[in-house]
Amino acid sequence: MTPITTLPIQVDTDHTLRVKIIDACGMTCTFCHNEGTPVVADNLGREISSFVPSGRTGRVSIYTGTNGAHFLPAPVLPDASFEQALIALRDALGLDELHLTGGEPTLHTGLPQLVTVARRAGFSVRMTSNGERGADQMAACATAGLERINFSVFGTTPEELAAVQHNRYRNLGRATRKLEALRASIDAALAAGVGVNANIVVPDASHIPRIHRLLDEYSPRLSIRLLNSLDHGDASIRAINQALEERGAVPEVRHLTAGVSGARTAYRLPDGRRVFYKQIRRVRLPQTCASCRFNNDTDCEEGFYGVRLYRDRRGAYQVGVCIQRMDLCRPLDDFLQSDLPAEIRRLREQELAELTPTTR
């Protein structure tokens, strides 16, 4: 297989804001980072110092307990304060794309209204979803201006889905209903003219047969992205490389985003279809990350992935720069008045200058 270090490189610049609009989720994925925040239902009534990564719900937030999270998230409301927060971050950081996350965004009853507010604030809008209520929400979201959805796809059969869920999914009827909801959501998105990607997380080599079945089922219709599991480290990366090799995939081009750690490599399958392998580059905020205890080649699993916006249970907006260091989250006004916006802009400009010459 062609080494990815010899591939042509395409560079763009990060202008994205991620917003956690809801914490609720009906899935119990064993590798979920939940955007860095504790699972609300498992931590209500707990002191900050005693937040737990998992509880009775079966859901997990893998970094809770070590990341210094100091608030529980609340649903974002499609109101003037949300619009003002978006505009303030847009202007401070030069942003123009909003990515809605959760929890599961389609469980938010005001999802189309949130899209409307974001569009009015000057953002293009995308979303990550497992499709729980997507079929019900899709037409209204498309009308409001939703452009693309990254669907998280975990299996083609109830057994495959259950393999990456809490043991309450041993009830295969529950798993079957989730798969039916996902397929209905994908169909509704395509019918509404919303762009669709499929994200497939690969924990380890035991999931390679599942990956092949998912590629067979979904890649004829959707753009497929393979993602390594942050919680499974090198085992996940080796499994993805093995699956691609078994598939006869040929790497074609690397896509790098200046200013953040996210990157992806495009592979061509023997039948001409393409699949993308999403990877993490070693990108750090020069000042903020310099003295971090995780700032080494093994402990820092995501690097600087971009800016995230949260609403806490007091109704205040919090801005974060790392899901492993939620103690770095600041109230919106404090973030705007800090050195972080300028540091983020400088990193973006520096990386763009360093990466662009390699494309000539």
C-alpha positions in Angstrom: 0.0 0.0 0.0 1.3 3.5 -0.9 2.7 5.3 2.2 0.4 8.2 3.2 3.5 10.4 3.7 4.1 10.3 -0.1 0.5 11.3 -1.1 -0.5 14.6 -2.5 -1.9 16.9 0.2 -4.9 19.2 0.0 -5.1 21.9 2.7 -8.1 23.9 4.0 -8.5 26.1 7.1 -10.7 25.4 10.1 -13.6 27.7 10.6 -15.9 25.3 12.5 -17.6 25.6 15.9 -19.0 22.5 17.5 -22.1 23.0 19.7 -23.4 20.4 22.2 -27.1 21.0 21.9 -28.4 18.2 24.1 -27.0 15.5 26.4 -29.8 12.9 26.1 -29.1 9.8 23.9 -30.7 6.4 23.6 -27.5 4.7 22.6 -24.8 3.4 25.0 -21.7 3.3 22.9 -18.8 2.0 24.8 -16.3 4.5 23.3 -18.3 7.7 23.7 -16.6 10.9 24.9 -19.9 12.8 25.1 -18.1 16.0 24.0 -16.2 15.9 27.3 -19.2 16.5 29.6 -20.5 14.0 32.2 -23.7 12.0 31.4 -26.3 14.2 33.0 -28.7 11.5 34.0 -25.9 9.7 35.9 -24.6 12.7 37.7 -27.6 14.8 38.8 -27.2 15.7 42.4 -23.5 14.8 42.5 -20.8 17.2 43.6 -18.4 18.3 40.9 -15.6 16.3 42.5 -17.6 13.1 42.4 -18.8 13.1 38.7 -18.6 9.5 37.4 -17.9 8.3 33.8 -20.8 5.8 33.8 -23.8 4.9 35.8 -27.3 3.3 35.8 -28.1 4.5 32.2 -25.3 2.4 30.7 -24.0 5.4 28.9 -20.3 6.5 29.2 -18.3 9.7 29.0 -14.8 8.2 28.9 -12.9 11.2 30.2 -15.2 12.1 33.1 -13.3 11.6 36.3 -9.9 12.8 34.8 -10.8 15.8 32.7 -11.8 18.2 35.4 -15.4 18.8 34.1 -17.0 21.4 36.4 -20.5 21.6 35.0 -23.4 19.5 33.7 -24.7 20.5 30.2 -28.2 21.7 29.5 -30.1 21.8 26.2 -29.3 24.8 24.0 -32.4 26.9 23.4 -33.1 28.6 20.0 -33.3 32.0 21.5 -31.5 35.4 21.4 -28.8 34.4 23.8 -27.8 31.5 21.6 -27.7 33.7 18.5 -25.6 36.3 20.4 -23.2 33.6 21.5 -22.8 32.4 17.9 -22.2 35.8 16.6 -19.7 36.7 19.2 -17.6 33.5 18.5 -18.0 34.0 14.8 -16.5 37.5 15.0 -13.8 36.6 17.5 -12.6 33.5 15.6 -13.6 34.0 12.0 -16.0 31.1 12.0 -18.6 30.2 9.4 -19.6 26.5 9.9 -21.6 25.1 12.8 -21.5 21.5 13.8 -24.4 20.3 16.0 -23.5 17.5 18.4 -24.8 15.8 21.6 -25.9 13.5 23.1 -28.2 12.8 20.1 -29.2 16.0 18.4 -32.4 14.6 16.8 -33.8 14.2 20.3 -33.9 18.0 20.7 -37.5 19.1 20.0 -36.3 22.5 18.8 -33.7 21.2 16.4 -35.1 22.9 13.2 -35.3 26.2 15.2 -31.7 25.9 16.2 -30.7 25.4 12.6 -32.7 28.6 11.7 -30.9 30.6 14.4 -27.5 29.4 13.2 -28.2 30.2 9.6 -29.4 33.7 10.6 -26.1 34.1 12.5 -24.2 33.5 9.3 -23.3 29.8 9.7 -23.6 26.8 7.4 -24.9 24.0 9.5 -24.0 20.3 9.8 -24.8 17.7 12.4 -23.6 14.3 13.8 -26.4 11.9 14.6 -27.2 8.3 15.3 -30.6 8.8 13.6 -32.9 8.1 16.6 -35.5 10.7 15.6 -34.1 11.8 12.3 -37.0 10.6 10.2 -39.3 12.9 12.1 -37.0 15.9 12.1 -35.4 15.8 8.6 -37.8 17.6 6.4 -38.1 20.6 8.8 -34.3 20.7 9.3 -33.7 20.7 5.6 -36.2 23.5 5.1 -34.4 25.4 7.9 -31.1 25.0 6.1 -29.3 21.9 7.4 -26.7 21.0 4.8 -25.1 17.7 5.8 -25.4 15.0 8.4 -22.6 12.7 9.6 -24.5 9.5 10.6 -22.8 7.3 13.2 -23.3 3.8 11.9 -22.5 0.9 14.3 -23.8 -2.2 12.6 -25.9 -3.9 9.9 -27.4 -6.4 12.3 -28.7 -6.2 15.9 -25.8 -8.4 17.0 -23.2 -6.1 15.5 -24.8 -3.0 17.1 -25.0 -4.8 20.5 -21.2 -5.5 20.2 -20.4 -1.8 20.8 -23.1 -1.0 23.3 -23.8 -1.5 27.0 -25.0 -5.0 27.9 -28.7 -3.8 28.0 -28.5 -4.0 24.2 -28.4 -7.8 24.7 -32.1 -7.2 24.2 -31.8 -7.5 20.4 -35.3 -6.0 19.9 -34.0 -2.7 21.2 -31.0 -2.9 18.8 -33.3 -3.8 15.9 -35.4 -0.7 16.6 -32.3 1.6 16.6 -31.1 0.2 13.3 -34.6 0.7 11.7 -34.6 4.3 13.0 -31.1 4.9 11.5 -32.1 3.6 8.1 -35.3 5.6 8.1 -33.3 8.7 9.0 -30.8 8.2 6.2 -33.6 7.7 3.7 -35.4 10.8 5.0 -32.2 12.9 4.7 -31.5 11.8 1.2 -35.1 12.4 0.2 -34.9 15.9 1.7 -31.7 16.7 -0.2 -29.5 16.8 2.8 -25.9 15.6 2.2 -25.1 12.4 4.1 -21.9 10.9 5.4 -21.6 7.7 7.4 -19.1 7.6 10.4 -17.9 4.1 11.4 -15.9 3.9 14.6 -13.5 0.9 14.7 -12.5 -0.2 18.2 -10.2 -3.1 17.3 -9.5 -6.0 14.9 -12.5 -8.0 16.2 -14.7 -5.5 14.4 -13.1 -5.9 10.9 -15.8 -8.2 9.6 -18.4 -5.7 10.7 -16.6 -3.0 8.8 -16.7 -5.0 5.6 -20.4 -5.6 6.0 -21.0 -1.9 6.7 -19.0 -0.9 3.6 -21.1 -3.3 1.5 -24.4 -1.9 2.8 -23.7 1.8 3.0 -20.9 2.9 0.7 -23.0 2.6 -2.5 -25.2 5.4 -1.2 -23.1 7.3 1.3 -19.7 8.9 1.8 -18.0 6.6 4.3 -15.5 7.7 7.0 -13.7 5.3 9.2 -12.8 6.7 12.6 -10.4 5.3 15.2 -11.7 4.9 18.8 -9.9 7.3 21.1 -10.4 4.9 23.9 -8.8 1.9 22.1 -5.6 3.6 20.9 -3.2 1.8 18.6 -5.4 -1.3 18.4 -8.1 0.8 16.7 -5.6 2.3 14.2 -4.1 -1.1 13.3 -7.6 -2.5 12.8 -8.5 0.3 10.3 -5.3 -0.2 8.4 -5.9 -4.0 8.2 -9.5 -3.5 7.0 -8.4 -1.1 4.3 -5.7 -3.5 3.2 -8.1 -6.4 3.1 -10.5 -4.3 1.0 -7.8 -3.6 -1.5 -8.1 0.2 -0.9 -5.6 2.4 -2.5 -4.7 5.8 -0.8 -5.1 8.8 -3.1 -4.9 12.1 -1.2 -4.5 13.5 2.3 -6.8 16.3 3.4 -5.4 18.5 6.2 -7.2 21.3 8.0 -4.9 24.0 9.2 -5.4 24.9 12.9 -6.9 21.7 14.2 -5.9 18.1 14.6 -8.6 16.5 12.4 -7.3 15.1 9.1 -8.5 12.4 6.6 -7.1 10.3 3.9 -9.1 9.4 0.8 -8.9 5.8 -0.4 -10.2 4.3 -3.7 -11.8 0.9 -3.5 -11.4 -1.6 -6.4 -14.9 -0.8 -7.7 -14.1 2.9 -7.9 -15.9 4.0 -4.8 -14.1 6.1 -2.1 -13.8 5.7 1.6 -12.1 8.2 4.0 -10.0 7.4 7.0 -10.3 10.1 9.6 -7.2 10.6 11.7 -5.7 12.8 14.4 -2.6 15.0 13.7 -0.3 16.2 16.5 -1.7 19.7 16.8 -1.4 21.7 20.0 -2.2 25.2 21.1 1.3 26.6 21.6 0.7 28.3 25.0 -2.3 26.7 26.4 -1.1 23.1 25.8 2.6 23.7 26.6 2.5 22.7 30.2 -0.4 20.2 30.0 0.1 16.9 31.7 -1.3 15.1 28.7 0.9 16.9 26.2 2.9 13.9 25.0 2.6 11.2 22.3 0.5 8.8 24.3 -1.8 10.7 26.7 -3.1 13.4 24.4 -5.6 11.6 22.3 -7.4 14.4 20.4 -5.0 17.3 20.4 -6.6 20.7 19.6 -9.7 19.6 17.6 -11.3 23.0 17.6 -13.7 25.1 19.8 -16.7 23.7 21.5 -19.7 25.6 22.9 -21.9 24.3 25.7 -24.8 25.6 27.7 -24.7 24.7 31.4 -27.6 24.1 33.8 -27.5 27.7 35.0 -28.2 28.8 31.4 -24.7 30.2 30.9 -22.6 29.4 27.8 -19.2 27.8 28.3 -16.5 27.6 25.7 -14.0 24.6 25.6 -10.9 23.8 23.7 -10.2 20.2 24.9 -12.4 17.3 25.9 -9.6 15.8 28.0 -9.1 19.2 29.8 -12.6 20.4 30.5 -11.1 22.4 33.4 -10.0 24.8 30.6 -13.7 25.6 29.8 -14.5 29.2 30.4 -17.7 31.3 30.5 -18.2 32.8 27.1 -17.3 36.4 28.1 -14.2 35.2 29.9 -13.1 33.3 26.8 -13.7 36.3 24.5 -11.6 38.5 26.8 -8.8 36.0 27.2 -5.8 35.4 25.0 -7.3 32.2 23.5 -9.1 33.7 20.5 -5.8 35.3 19.3 -3.8 32.1 20.1 -6.3 30.0 18.0 -6.1 32.4 15.1 -2.3 32.5 15.2 -2.1 28.7 15.2 -4.4 28.6 12.2 -2.4 31.1 10.2 0.9 29.5 11.2 -0.2 26.0 10.2 -1.7 27.2 6.9 1.7 28.8 6.0 3.6 25.6 7.0 1.3 23.1 5.3 0.5 25.0 2.0 4.0 24.8 0.4 3.7 20.9 0.4 0.9 21.1 -2.1 2.9 23.0 -4.7 
